Amino acid sequence: MEITQARTWAEVDLAALEHNYRALRSNLEPGCKFVGVVKANAYGHGALPVAKKLETLGAEYLAVACLAEAIELREGGIRTPILILGGTPGELAGELIRYDLTQALFDLSTARAYSQAAVAAGRELKVHIKADTGMGRLGFVGPGRVEDILTACALPGLEAEGLFTHFSDADGSEAYTMAQFTDFLDLRDALAARGRRFSLCHCAASAATLRFPCTHLDMVRPGIALYGHYPDESTVGLDGPGLIPVMTVRTRVAAVRTLPAGACISYGRTKVLGRESRVAVLPIGYADGLHRGLSSRMEVLFPQGRAPILGRVCMDLCMVDVTDLPGVEAGDVAEVFGQALPVEEKSDALGTISYELLTSVAPRVPRLYL
Ligand SMILES: *Cc1c(COP(=O)(O)O)cnc(C)c1O
C-alpha cells in the first residue's frame, strides 16, 4: 500500500529540516558545535531518518533520552557521537561502551559503577557531567558539587569530555536564565581552577539558542526548533529566515453524509446540528494522537477552507462540518496540522505545547519522508 493511500499519515519534510538546521547554524559562531536532539523518536518525526539527515548535514552530535533510543540509532548505522541525556543504570555501562555512546553523568555512585565496568572492559566511557543550576531535575547540585565532580572525573576508565546544564525558563525570564548561566560559568571556572577542563561546555536548547547567543559556548542543543517550531512566542522569528514546520498530518475523508437539523453527532451527543449539514467523517482519532481534549474545539483544512469539528473526537474517527465547503467528498484529503495549519492552534487550545502534540502522533500513523 502506498502511504498516501493510508487513512491518515504524517508527511516529514526533510528539506524543511535542512532549512531549519541551516537557519539555526547560521546564527552560531564558527566552531560552535551542534547537537541535534532526536529523543522521543525525533519528536515524533522518526529517529532514524532524521538522524541520518542531520548526520549528512554535518551535525557534530546527536542527543537522545535513553539507552534504547541510542541503540536504535547505532543499529540503524548512525556513527555520529550520541549523548544520552537521561540516566542509564550502572549495570548497563557495558552497553554504553559496546555502542560507543556518551552518557550524561549526574551522581557519584553511578560514576563509580561506570568506572568499574570500563576498567573491567579495558575501555574508556565518555561522559558529560550534568550540573543542576536551577531546573530542579537532574545534575550535581549543592555546596559539595565541585568536590563530587572532581572525584567523578578522576575515576579510572571515565573520559569527562563535557560539562552541561539545562535552563528551565529560557523562553520566559531572562534574569533567571542569566542567573543559571552565571552559576554554570562559575562552576566551570571553579573546576578549571582545580585543573579540570572540559572540551565541550553546553547549555542552550532551542529557546536559549535563539534568544541568548552568549550562552552558546562550545555547543548548542536545539530540538523543537529543528522541527520548525518556536519554543514560545518570544522566540518567533529570532532565527532570521523563519523556521518551517517539518511534519504535516493529513487524513482522507472516509464518508460525507447529509444529516438533518436536530441530528446528534458523536459520543455523548454534545453536538446537535442546528441546520441540515454535510458531515465529513475523518479516519483520525485520539488513538492516532489527536487528543480528545480537542473535541468541539479544532478545525482541519481542506483546499476549499477550514472545517470545524462536530462533537467529540472518537478513538479512530472524528466528524467535521463541510456544509460551507462545496465539493468535499469521500477520498478528499484534509490537513490536520502542519505547514498550512499551525499545530500551535491545537496545542494552545489544549493548554499545552507543540512538543506534546508532535510526540503524540501514534506509531500506527505511517510517516512519509519527502
Ligand atoms: C529536550 C532537551 C533539549 C532540547 O530542547 P528543545 O526545547 O526542544 O530545544 C535540550 N537539552 C536537554 C537536556 C533536553 O532534555
The ligand as a MOL file (V3000), in Angstrom:
LIG
                    3D

  0  0  0     0  0            999 V3000
M  V30 BEGIN CTAB
M  V30 COUNTS 15 15 0 0 0
M  V30 BEGIN ATOM
M  V30 1 C 14.8490 18.0440 25.2470 0
M  V30 2 C 16.1080 18.6820 25.6190 0
M  V30 3 C 16.7150 19.6170 24.7540 0
M  V30 4 C 16.0210 20.1750 23.5260 0
M  V30 5 O 15.0060 21.0560 23.9520 0
M  V30 6 P 14.1800 21.9550 22.9020 0
M  V30 7 O 13.3810 22.8820 23.7530 0
M  V30 8 O 13.2990 21.0030 22.1500 0
M  V30 9 O 15.1460 22.6160 22.0300 0
M  V30 10 C 17.9830 20.0660 25.0930 0
M  V30 11 N 18.6030 19.6510 26.2210 0
M  V30 12 C 18.0280 18.7900 27.0890 0
M  V30 13 C 18.7620 18.3930 28.3250 0
M  V30 14 C 16.7600 18.2790 26.8180 0
M  V30 15 O 16.2010 17.4400 27.6890 0
M  V30 END ATOM
M  V30 BEGIN BOND
M  V30 1 1 1 2
M  V30 2 1 2 3
M  V30 3 2 2 14
M  V30 4 1 3 4
M  V30 5 2 3 10
M  V30 6 1 4 5
M  V30 7 1 5 6
M  V30 8 2 6 7
M  V30 9 1 6 8
M  V30 10 1 6 9
M  V30 11 1 10 11
M  V30 12 2 11 12
M  V30 13 1 12 13
M  V30 14 1 12 14
M  V30 15 1 14 15
M  V30 END BOND
M  V30 END CTAB
M  END
